[in-house]
Amino acid sequence: MGAYDTETDRLAAVARAALVREIDADGAFAGDPVWRETFAAVPRHLFVPYYYVAGARGYERRWGESPDPEARARWVRGAYADVPLATRLRDGELLSSSSQPSLMARMLVALEVEDGDRVLEVGAGTGYNAALLAHRLGDDDLVTTIDLEPEITESARRHLAAAGHRPAVVTGDGARGVPERAPFDRIIATCELSTVPRAWLAQCRPGGRILTPLATGLLALTVRDAAHAEGRFLPSAAYFVPLRGQGRAQPEGVSLAGLPARAREQETFRFLLALTGGTLDPQEAYALWEREGMPERERYGVTVAGEHTWAWLDEPEGPYAWPLP
């Protein structure tokens, strides 16, 4: 289990079992119950030897090697809370985090992994997601994870080894993929992007699946060939740290002034604004949102066709379509 004392390991086992029950009760494993056993088997605390919790005086660091047993207990309980954990800060900016486990479960189920699939993960983070994939596939060599920051990939590699896994951990720009490890059957991103990198399509087998955060949603694409892919958004909202490097998400900077409060407060309206990326004036977006019955995320999709990528409502060739970068 790692270098922690017996009491820490005992607390971790109890907390992990409780987390799995909580995720299961929420229905996240329903589409592929194999993931339930995977989450029960992979110890999250090995991937977050420390993390930061926001408080009144800024961030408090929780640390698994604290000499205080109460502090260690707080750390291990927090490691198995169903919340994202801030794991790396620089000048107050969040560089890396461990995603909310229930969201990770929904994403992994939606990835529709099958035995023998080669998987690329963009955004190594702590290494926890790569460990879940490696455990599920039963073969470390089928999993590749990439991150731009050498510090992140080094610590992810260390955490993975502590948990008994050695997938390929690559330092580089995730938007460019990892051509030397291609082709992949599945690509999953755990960072926000502003569009779908063409390199991913070129490195994905025909019929492969790409799951990526986009505009506060989760987009599931089926790849036809190196230049074509299409798919819809999942119902869930999703907020991630933006991808650094090529293809990174741009700041929104859209003013909601003058719009009715019910639109400003609705996630689905803000999603429409984010997805259209400034090509729709907020007042135009509001009129469309009202006219179409406040559409949920799953009514939207994205098509990649050669040099063109566009988002759409209901149908790829329908009246509502917006170019993506």
Phi, psi and omega in degrees: 000343181129191189266013184272162182288168185300319181295320177297315179297324179293313178300320181297318181297317180294314182294322180295317179299320179294320179297316181297319177298319181295315180294320180297317181296332179281353177086009185293332182270357190303323183288338181200086187298348177302329182293336178299313179295324180296312178295328178290333186269330187266120185280109182297327186296335177292341183262351179231065180302339169208157176203172185242136179243127181290134179220185183298330182256026183100205183275134173258133181270125173255138195222130182288343181258016180301140178290345182271118182301324179295321179294321178296321179295320177298319180299312185289324177295318178296327180295336181249016172283148180276065180219155171290148180240127176287121185246343181211123180238149172217117182053040178081355180266134178284118180263327184206150179211163171262119188295162176300125185304322180293325176291319176302317180298315180297320180293317181293322175296316181292339178292338177057049179293140175239157180307134178088354179294141170266128187237134171252127173252127178257113185107082187294326181055229182278345186099353184297315181295321178296324178294319178299316179296315181297319178295316181297320183275343178070019182204108182302326186290346178281349186247132174235134176231141185228144174212152183285328188269120179302325179297322181290315181293324178296315181289324177299317179300318180295314180298317180298317179297321179297329180269001176089022180235146178222062173290171177286121178247117189244138173263121181172183182277113184298333179294339178269354181070200179224080187303327182291346178254358181285165003276156178250151174269332181220141172232129179232131177251141178241034177214154185277137177238166178261348178200183180261115180298132180298329181301327180296319179297317181296333183262005182252137177294147174305133185089355179289171185233137177241130177237119184217142171293139177205125175054045180066016175234179178241116183261128177248111183253142168257129184272128176269314177200190186296347183237359185223134175203155181204150177178177183247169175276149172282162181294333189287145166283155179206129180237125183228162172294134180298149175293131174267145183103199182298140176078014183291155179291144178264150177298146186287296179065030180263128180276132178259010181300139177088353178270151178300147182303322184295332175284315182301328185270350184273124179301322184293329177287317179296326176298315178301316179298316181294319183293320182280349169054038178089354178284342174250128171298141181308323178292321176295317180298320179296317180297318178295315181300317178294312184299324184267013174077035178052062188301140175282167185303323187289352174278351181259153177210180181223140174239134171247122180220102182062236182277353187251138174227131179218150173264154183210161176250123177074304184224138180303326181255016182284185184286341184250106180213144183222134181291144172251157181303000000 
